[in-house]
């Protein structure tokens, strides 16, 4: 007995230590490897092709440069989320357009680039054409919103799994929590904290859909697979989803292909979608919206599987012969 307890204790301690190392690695490795990689930008105006060639030569692999005709085209590309910023060449010198609402870190990188474009002349003027909320100019508040949103959604999935025995009622609880959570988070983010310019219903919709995707997926895995499913879902969203979301920087600032992978998980999709919905009039919202809808549908489908599995399991137990 004592030997068995000793082995179990040692196993739990070793497992916890390995999980701790994995979590530290997952959260710190992307941060230490953050750098611009093929960040989409635009160069427009007379001599744009030569400027683009010079950027490719002096900063290889940093920017993915598209050449357009004029400043209006460059602004449209930024507004449509096709580019994070632009360099507009003019007879009096280059101008730099940024979008801090899309990524404050990329906007900072482009602002630093403006100092190198002008050569011996004063730094190129910089204009923030899609600015972050004035109450959250660095985007730190918006970025910090995603982690507690994901963690609270995971906690709700665990509570529903252990407190509500019926998978059908768990699904109802997931839907109710998504509605209430979306409205509440929007009230904080849009109202009290003023992290995004709104509109309120758009913020509530993104938050609610994120809750539905995470809570539904984890509760669904728990219903269909059991406790192991809850662990798999929680670790996937925490150890992969949050570090790879790119919300504090940009997906292109993470090592490849991890930034792209992060956009297929709810945290990354939520960060991209809330920026598109609140700052860019919905531009670029299609892909992250599809990701969150897919996770939500998968979660509800798994809850349906769990609801069907339980009656069959109970029926199988009732049909087993009773030992004499």
C-alpha positions as CSV (number, residue, x, y, z in Angstrom):
1,X,0.0,0.0,0.0
2,X,2.7,2.5,1.0
3,X,4.7,1.5,-2.1
4,X,1.7,2.2,-4.4
5,X,1.1,5.6,-2.8
6,X,4.8,6.5,-3.1
7,X,4.7,5.6,-6.8
8,X,1.5,7.5,-7.4
9,X,2.9,10.6,-5.5
10,X,6.1,10.5,-7.5
11,X,4.2,10.1,-10.8
12,X,2.0,13.1,-10.0
13,X,5.0,15.3,-9.0
14,X,7.0,14.4,-12.1
15,X,4.0,14.9,-14.4
16,X,3.3,18.3,-12.8
17,X,6.9,19.3,-13.2
18,X,6.9,18.4,-16.9
19,X,3.6,20.2,-17.4
20,X,5.1,23.3,-15.7
21,X,8.1,23.2,-18.0
22,X,5.8,22.8,-21.0
23,X,3.6,25.8,-20.0
24,X,6.6,28.0,-19.5
25,X,8.1,27.0,-22.8
26,X,4.8,27.5,-24.6
27,X,4.3,31.0,-23.3
28,X,7.9,32.3,-23.4
29,X,9.2,30.7,-26.6
30,X,7.0,32.7,-29.0
31,X,7.8,35.9,-27.1
32,X,11.6,35.4,-27.3
33,X,11.3,34.6,-31.1
34,X,9.1,37.6,-32.0
35,X,10.3,39.4,-35.1
36,X,8.7,40.6,-38.4
37,X,8.4,37.8,-41.0
38,X,6.8,38.6,-44.4
39,X,4.6,41.3,-42.8
40,X,2.2,42.5,-45.6
41,X,2.8,46.2,-46.5
42,X,2.2,48.4,-49.5
43,X,4.5,50.7,-51.4
44,X,2.7,53.2,-53.6
45,X,3.4,56.3,-55.7
46,X,6.1,57.3,-58.2
47,X,9.2,55.2,-57.8
48,X,7.3,52.6,-55.7
49,X,8.9,49.7,-57.5
50,X,12.4,50.9,-56.8
51,X,11.5,51.5,-53.1
52,X,10.0,48.0,-52.9
53,X,13.2,46.5,-54.4
54,X,15.4,48.4,-51.9
55,X,13.3,47.1,-49.0
56,X,13.6,43.6,-50.2
57,X,17.3,44.0,-50.6
58,X,18.0,45.8,-47.3
59,X,15.5,43.9,-45.1
60,X,15.1,40.4,-46.7
61,X,12.2,38.4,-45.3
62,X,10.9,41.2,-43.1
63,X,8.1,42.5,-45.4
64,X,5.9,41.1,-48.0
65,X,5.7,44.1,-50.3
66,X,2.9,44.8,-52.8
67,X,3.3,47.7,-55.2
68,X,0.2,49.9,-55.9
69,X,-0.5,53.0,-57.8
70,X,-1.3,55.8,-55.3
71,X,-2.0,56.8,-51.7
72,X,-5.7,56.1,-52.0
73,X,-5.0,52.5,-53.0
74,X,-2.6,52.2,-50.1
75,X,-5.2,53.4,-47.7
76,X,-7.8,51.1,-49.1
77,X,-5.4,48.1,-48.7
78,X,-4.9,49.0,-45.0
79,X,-8.7,49.5,-44.4
80,X,-9.4,46.1,-46.0
81,X,-6.8,44.4,-43.8
82,X,-4.7,43.4,-46.8
83,X,-1.7,45.3,-45.4
84,X,-0.5,46.5,-42.0
85,X,0.8,49.8,-43.4
86,X,2.2,51.5,-46.4
87,X,5.0,53.7,-47.7
88,X,3.8,56.4,-50.1
89,X,6.5,58.0,-52.3
90,X,6.0,61.6,-53.2
91,X,8.2,64.3,-54.9
92,X,8.9,65.8,-51.4
93,X,9.9,62.5,-49.9
94,X,8.3,59.3,-48.6
95,X,5.3,59.1,-46.1
96,X,4.5,56.2,-43.9
97,X,1.0,55.0,-43.2
98,X,0.3,52.7,-40.2
99,X,-2.6,51.0,-38.5
100,X,-2.0,50.7,-34.8
101,X,-5.5,49.1,-34.5
102,X,-4.3,46.1,-36.5
103,X,-1.0,45.7,-34.6
104,X,0.7,48.3,-32.4
105,X,4.0,46.5,-32.7
106,X,4.0,46.5,-36.5
107,X,3.0,50.2,-36.4
108,X,6.0,50.8,-34.2
109,X,8.3,48.9,-36.6
110,X,7.0,51.0,-39.5
111,X,7.5,54.2,-37.5
112,X,11.2,53.2,-36.9
113,X,11.5,52.4,-40.6
114,X,10.4,56.0,-41.4
115,X,13.5,57.2,-39.8
116,X,15.6,55.2,-42.2
117,X,13.8,56.1,-45.4
118,X,14.6,59.7,-45.5
119,X,18.4,59.3,-45.3
120,X,20.0,62.5,-44.2
121,X,16.7,64.4,-44.2
122,X,14.3,64.4,-41.3
123,X,12.4,61.3,-40.7
124,X,9.5,60.5,-43.0
125,X,6.1,61.7,-41.6
126,X,4.0,59.0,-40.2
127,X,0.2,58.9,-40.2
128,X,-1.9,56.4,-38.2
129,X,-4.8,55.9,-40.6
130,X,-6.6,53.3,-38.4
131,X,-5.7,54.1,-34.9
132,X,-6.2,52.0,-31.8
133,X,-8.7,53.2,-29.2
134,X,-7.4,56.3,-27.5
135,X,-8.0,54.8,-24.1
136,X,-5.9,51.8,-25.1
137,X,-3.4,53.2,-27.6
138,X,-0.8,50.3,-27.2
139,X,-3.5,47.7,-27.5
140,X,-2.4,46.1,-24.2
141,X,-5.8,46.1,-22.7
142,X,-7.4,44.4,-25.7
143,X,-4.6,41.8,-25.9
144,X,-5.0,41.0,-22.2
145,X,-8.7,40.5,-22.6
146,X,-8.3,37.2,-24.6
147,X,-6.6,35.1,-21.9
148,X,-9.1,35.5,-19.1
149,X,-11.9,35.1,-21.7
150,X,-10.4,31.7,-22.7
151,X,-9.7,30.6,-19.1
152,X,-13.2,31.5,-17.9
153,X,-14.7,29.6,-20.8
154,X,-12.6,26.6,-19.9
155,X,-13.7,26.9,-16.3
156,X,-17.3,27.0,-17.3
157,X,-16.9,23.8,-19.4
158,X,-15.4,22.0,-16.4
159,X,-18.2,23.2,-14.1
160,X,-20.9,22.2,-16.6
161,X,-19.4,18.8,-17.1
162,X,-19.3,17.9,-13.5
163,X,-22.4,19.7,-12.2
164,X,-24.8,18.9,-15.0
165,X,-25.2,15.1,-15.7
166,X,-27.3,15.5,-18.9
167,X,-25.3,16.3,-22.0
168,X,-28.4,18.0,-23.5
169,X,-28.7,20.3,-20.5
170,X,-25.0,21.0,-20.7
171,X,-25.5,22.2,-24.3
172,X,-28.3,24.5,-23.0
173,X,-25.9,25.8,-20.3
174,X,-23.2,26.4,-22.9
175,X,-25.5,28.5,-25.1
176,X,-26.8,30.5,-22.1
177,X,-23.3,31.1,-20.8
178,X,-22.2,32.3,-24.3
179,X,-25.1,34.8,-24.4
180,X,-24.5,36.1,-20.9
181,X,-20.7,36.0,-21.2
182,X,-20.8,37.9,-24.5
183,X,-23.0,40.6,-23.1
184,X,-21.0,40.9,-19.9
185,X,-17.6,41.0,-21.6
186,X,-18.8,43.6,-24.1
187,X,-20.0,45.7,-21.3
188,X,-16.6,45.7,-19.7
189,X,-14.5,46.0,-22.9
190,X,-16.7,48.6,-24.7
191,X,-18.2,50.4,-21.7
192,X,-16.2,50.5,-18.5
193,X,-12.7,49.8,-19.8
194,X,-13.1,51.4,-23.2
195,X,-10.8,49.0,-25.0
196,X,-12.6,49.0,-28.3
197,X,-14.7,51.7,-30.1
198,X,-17.6,49.3,-30.5
199,X,-20.4,48.9,-31.6
200,X,-21.5,47.1,-28.5
201,X,-23.4,44.3,-30.2
202,X,-20.4,43.5,-32.4
203,X,-18.2,43.2,-29.4
204,X,-20.8,41.1,-27.6
205,X,-21.2,38.9,-30.7
206,X,-17.4,38.2,-30.9
207,X,-17.1,37.5,-27.2
208,X,-20.1,35.3,-27.1
209,X,-19.0,33.3,-30.1
210,X,-15.6,32.9,-28.6
211,X,-17.2,31.6,-25.4
212,X,-19.4,29.2,-27.4
213,X,-16.4,27.9,-29.3
214,X,-14.2,27.2,-26.3
215,X,-16.8,26.1,-23.8
216,X,-18.7,24.1,-26.3
217,X,-15.6,22.3,-27.6
218,X,-14.2,21.4,-24.2
219,X,-17.6,20.4,-22.8
220,X,-18.3,18.4,-26.0
221,X,-15.0,16.6,-25.7
222,X,-15.8,15.8,-22.1
223,X,-19.2,14.4,-23.0
224,X,-17.9,12.4,-25.9
225,X,-14.5,11.2,-24.6
226,X,-14.6,11.7,-20.9
227,X,-12.2,13.5,-18.5
228,X,-9.3,13.0,-21.0
229,X,-11.2,15.1,-23.5
230,X,-11.4,18.0,-21.1
231,X,-7.7,17.8,-20.6
232,X,-7.0,17.7,-24.3
233,X,-9.2,20.7,-25.0
234,X,-7.9,22.8,-22.1
235,X,-4.2,22.1,-23.0
236,X,-4.8,22.8,-26.7
237,X,-6.4,26.2,-26.1
238,X,-4.1,27.2,-23.3
239,X,-0.7,25.8,-24.4
240,X,-1.2,26.4,-28.1
241,X,-4.1,28.8,-28.6
242,X,-3.0,31.6,-26.4
243,X,0.8,31.8,-27.1
244,X,0.2,31.4,-30.8
245,X,-2.7,33.9,-31.0
246,X,-0.5,36.8,-32.1
247,X,-2.9,39.2,-30.5
248,X,-0.2,41.1,-28.7
249,X,1.9,41.4,-31.8
250,X,0.7,40.0,-35.1
251,X,0.6,36.4,-36.5
252,X,3.4,37.4,-38.9
253,X,5.6,38.3,-36.0
254,X,5.6,34.7,-34.7
255,X,7.9,31.9,-36.0
256,X,6.6,30.2,-39.0
257,X,4.3,28.3,-39.3
258,X,3.1,28.8,-35.7
259,X,1.5,32.2,-36.3
260,X,-0.7,30.7,-39.1
261,X,-1.6,27.7,-37.0
262,X,-2.7,30.0,-34.1
263,X,-5.3,31.6,-36.3
264,X,-7.1,28.2,-36.6
265,X,-7.6,28.1,-32.8
266,X,-10.2,30.2,-30.9
267,X,-7.8,32.6,-29.2
268,X,-6.1,33.7,-32.4
269,X,-9.4,33.8,-34.3
270,X,-11.0,35.8,-31.6
271,X,-8.3,38.5,-31.5
272,X,-8.4,38.9,-35.3
273,X,-12.2,39.0,-35.4
274,X,-12.6,41.6,-32.7
275,X,-10.1,43.9,-34.4
276,X,-11.9,43.4,-37.7
277,X,-15.3,43.9,-36.3
278,X,-14.6,47.0,-34.2
279,X,-11.9,48.9,-36.1
280,X,-12.1,47.8,-39.7
281,X,-15.9,47.6,-40.4
282,X,-15.7,43.9,-40.7
283,X,-12.9,43.7,-43.3
284,X,-11.0,40.5,-42.9
285,X,-13.6,39.0,-40.6
286,X,-14.5,36.0,-42.8
287,X,-11.7,33.6,-41.9
288,X,-11.7,34.1,-38.1
289,X,-15.5,34.0,-38.1
290,X,-15.5,30.7,-39.9
291,X,-12.9,29.3,-37.4
292,X,-15.0,30.2,-34.4
293,X,-18.2,28.9,-36.0
294,X,-16.5,25.6,-36.9
295,X,-15.3,25.1,-33.3
296,X,-18.8,26.0,-32.0
297,X,-20.5,23.5,-34.3
298,X,-18.0,20.8,-33.4
299,X,-18.5,21.4,-29.7
300,X,-22.3,21.2,-30.0
301,X,-22.0,18.1,-32.2
302,X,-19.8,16.4,-29.6
303,X,-22.3,17.2,-26.9
304,X,-24.9,15.5,-29.1
305,X,-22.7,12.5,-29.4
306,X,-22.4,12.5,-25.6
307,X,-26.2,12.7,-25.2
308,X,-26.6,9.7,-27.5
309,X,-23.8,7.7,-25.9
310,X,-25.1,7.8,-22.3
311,X,-28.5,6.2,-22.9
312,X,-26.8,3.5,-25.0
313,X,-24.3,2.9,-22.2
314,X,-27.1,2.7,-19.6
315,X,-29.1,0.4,-21.8
316,X,-26.1,-1.9,-22.2
317,X,-25.6,-2.1,-18.5
318,X,-29.3,-2.9,-17.9
319,X,-29.1,-5.7,-20.4
320,X,-26.1,-7.4,-18.8
321,X,-27.0,-10.5,-16.9
322,X,-27.1,-10.0,-13.2
323,X,-24.6,-12.3,-11.5
324,X,-26.1,-15.0,-9.3
